[in-house]
Amino acid sequence: MVNLFGIKVGSYLYYERCNSEQLSDQPIDNSVKVVTNFEQLKDNKLGIQQNIMENLLQNNSDLFVCFEGDVPLGMMWGHSGSCYVRGPGIPIIQGKDSVYWFWIFTLPEARGKNIFKRLKNAFFTHYKDSRCFTALVEPSNSIMRSEMDKIGFKETKQYYYVKLSNTALIIEQSCRTKKINFHIEMGNQHNLVLI
Ligand SMILES: CC(C)(COP(=O)(O)OP(=O)(O)OC[C@H]1O[C@@H](n2cnc3c(N)ncnc32)[C@H](O)[C@@H]1OP(=O)(O)O)[C@@H](O)C(=O)NCCC(=O)NCCS
C-alpha cells in the first residue's frame, strides 16, 4: 500500500477455498486457545485493541491465540458471514457458512517456530463444518501466498483500491476471465461488521 497525501493506493488478492474436503480435524494443540477475554492477552504484544476485540467477538468473529506459557506469540481471526475490511474499503459479501480469515500474525521474534501452523490447524478444526473460506493477501506477501497455495486456496480475484478518507474506488479483476468491475464504496455503506 502507498499513501500519497492521504490517498491510499494498493492491491489485494482475494482467496477462496470452497469445497467439501476437510482441512483439519486434529486435536487442537494445547498451546492454542480460542480467546474470549481481553485479560487473557498478557502484555498484549499482539497489539489488539480491547474495544475492537470485544465488538468482533460479539459479532460472529473468533480469535485464536498461540501461547508459550501465558505469553501470546501469534494470532489469527475468523469471521462468519459478511464484513467490511476498512483498510482498503472492501466489503466481503458472503453467507454465514463462509469464514473470512484475517489478522494472521506471529510476533517477529517467534517466527519460524510453527506458531502459524499450530494456529492454522486449530482454526480449520474449529471451522470444520464451514462451507467456504475467504481471505485477502497482499500480492507482495510471498510467504503467505505460498501457504495459501499449500492449503488449497485459489486466487479468484485481484482488488485494486484508491481510498481517500472513507471513500474507496474498488477495481475488481477476475483471475480466470480477467473481466474488470468497478465500484465506489462510501464507507461501510452496507453496515457490515467492521474489520
Ligand atoms: C506469515 C506468518 C504468519 C508465518 O508465521 P510463522 O509462525 O513464522 O509460520 P510457521 O513457523 O508456522 O511456518 C509456516 C510455514 O511458512 C513457512 N515460512 C515461515 N517463514 C518463512 C520465511 N521467512 N520464508 C519462507 N517460508 C517461511 C514455513 O517454512 C512453514 O512452511 P511448512 O509448513 O511447509 O514447513 C508470519 O511470517 C507473519 O506474521 N508475517 C507478517 C504478517 C503477515 O504477513 N500475515 C499474513 C497476512 S495475510
The ligand as a Tripos MOL2 file, in Angstrom:
@<TRIPOS>MOLECULE
LIG
   48    50     1     0     0
SMALL
NO_CHARGES

@<TRIPOS>ATOM
      1 C1          3.2300  -15.3880    7.6860 C.3       1 LIG1
      2 C2          3.4720  -15.6580    9.1740 C.3       1 LIG1
      3 C3          2.1240  -15.5690    9.9000 C.3       1 LIG1
      4 C4          4.0810  -17.0690    9.3370 C.3       1 LIG1
      5 O1          4.1430  -17.3260   10.7300 O.3       1 LIG1
      6 P1          5.1710  -18.3680   11.4090 P.3       1 LIG1
      7 O2          4.6150  -18.6600   12.7640 O.co2     1 LIG1
      8 O3          6.5490  -17.8610   11.3170 O.co2     1 LIG1
      9 O4          4.9920  -19.6390   10.4440 O.3       1 LIG1
     10 P2          5.3800  -21.1680   10.7620 P.3       1 LIG1
     11 O5          6.6610  -21.2260   11.5250 O.co2     1 LIG1
     12 O6          4.2010  -21.8800   11.3240 O.co2     1 LIG1
     13 O7          5.6410  -21.6830    9.2950 O.3       1 LIG1
     14 C5          4.5620  -21.9470    8.4170 C.3       1 LIG1
     15 C6          5.1200  -22.1910    7.0340 C.3       1 LIG1
     16 O8          5.5920  -20.9600    6.4980 O.3       1 LIG1
     17 C7          6.9220  -21.1190    6.0370 C.3       1 LIG1
     18 N1          7.6790  -19.9150    6.3690 N.ar      1 LIG1
     19 C8          7.6470  -19.2490    7.5460 C.ar      1 LIG1
     20 N2          8.5090  -18.2090    7.4820 N.ar      1 LIG1
     21 C9          9.0850  -18.2770    6.2650 C.ar      1 LIG1
     22 C10        10.0570  -17.4700    5.6050 C.ar      1 LIG1
     23 N3         10.6360  -16.4160    6.2040 N.pl3     1 LIG1
     24 N4         10.3980  -17.7910    4.3290 N.ar      1 LIG1
     25 C11         9.8190  -18.8330    3.7070 C.ar      1 LIG1
     26 N5          8.8860  -19.6450    4.2840 N.ar      1 LIG1
     27 C12         8.5400  -19.3500    5.5510 C.ar      1 LIG1
     28 C13         7.4730  -22.2850    6.8140 C.3       1 LIG1
     29 O9          8.5070  -22.9150    6.1040 O.3       1 LIG1
     30 C14         6.2740  -23.1750    7.0040 C.3       1 LIG1
     31 O10         6.1160  -23.9990    5.8650 O.3       1 LIG1
     32 P3          5.9870  -25.6220    6.0110 P.3       1 LIG1
     33 O11         4.6680  -25.8390    6.7120 O.co2     1 LIG1
     34 O12         5.9610  -26.0850    4.6070 O.co2     1 LIG1
     35 O13         7.1470  -26.0390    6.8230 O.co2     1 LIG1
     36 C15         4.4780  -14.6260    9.7680 C.3       1 LIG1
     37 O14         5.6370  -14.5800    8.9490 O.3       1 LIG1
     38 C16         3.9240  -13.2180    9.9170 C.2       1 LIG1
     39 O15         3.3450  -12.8790   10.9540 O.2       1 LIG1
     40 N6          4.1390  -12.3900    8.9070 N.am      1 LIG1
     41 C17         3.6820  -10.9890    8.9570 C.3       1 LIG1
     42 C18         2.1810  -10.8550    8.9110 C.3       1 LIG1
     43 C19         1.5700  -11.4810    7.6830 C.2       1 LIG1
     44 O16         2.1380  -11.4460    6.5890 O.2       1 LIG1
     45 N7          0.3620  -12.0350    7.8610 N.am      1 LIG1
     46 C20        -0.4250  -12.5880    6.7900 C.3       1 LIG1
     47 C21        -1.3270  -11.5240    6.2470 C.3       1 LIG1
     48 S1         -2.4610  -12.2110    5.0880 S.3       1 LIG1
@<TRIPOS>BOND
     1     1     2 1
     2     2     3 1
     3     2     4 1
     4     2    36 1
     5     4     5 1
     6     5     6 1
     7     6     7 2
     8     6     8 1
     9     6     9 1
    10     9    10 1
    11    10    11 2
    12    10    12 1
    13    10    13 1
    14    13    14 1
    15    14    15 1
    16    15    16 1
    17    15    30 1
    18    16    17 1
    19    17    18 1
    20    17    28 1
    21    18    19 ar
    22    18    27 ar
    23    19    20 ar
    24    20    21 ar
    25    21    22 ar
    26    21    27 ar
    27    22    23 1
    28    22    24 ar
    29    24    25 ar
    30    25    26 ar
    31    26    27 ar
    32    28    29 1
    33    28    30 1
    34    30    31 1
    35    31    32 1
    36    32    33 2
    37    32    34 1
    38    32    35 1
    39    36    37 1
    40    36    38 1
    41    38    39 2
    42    38    40 1
    43    40    41 1
    44    41    42 1
    45    42    43 1
    46    43    44 2
    47    43    45 1
    48    45    46 1
    49    46    47 1
    50    47    48 1
@<TRIPOS>SUBSTRUCTURE
     1 LIG1         1 GROUP 0 **** ****
